[in-house]
Each structure stands twice: as structure tokens, then as C-alpha cells.
Amino acid sequence: MKHTTRKTTPEAKRETLRRRQVRAIKTLVK
């Protein structure tokens, strides 16, 4: 699966940060 052209917009950065936070929270919960 190829990801759409990478975007350097703030939206993409925000999504990445959110994903990181979710992952960290999951690890903590676990």
C-alpha cells in the first residue's frame, strides 16, 4: 500500500503527533 504524497502541512504534523500520543497512552494503559 502506497501512502499518498507526503504532506508537510501543519495538519499532517498534527496527525502524526496525535498518533504518537495515542500510542503512548496505549502503552501506559497496557
Secondary structure by P-SEA (a helix, b strand, c coil): cccccccccaaaaaaaaaaaaaaaaaaaac
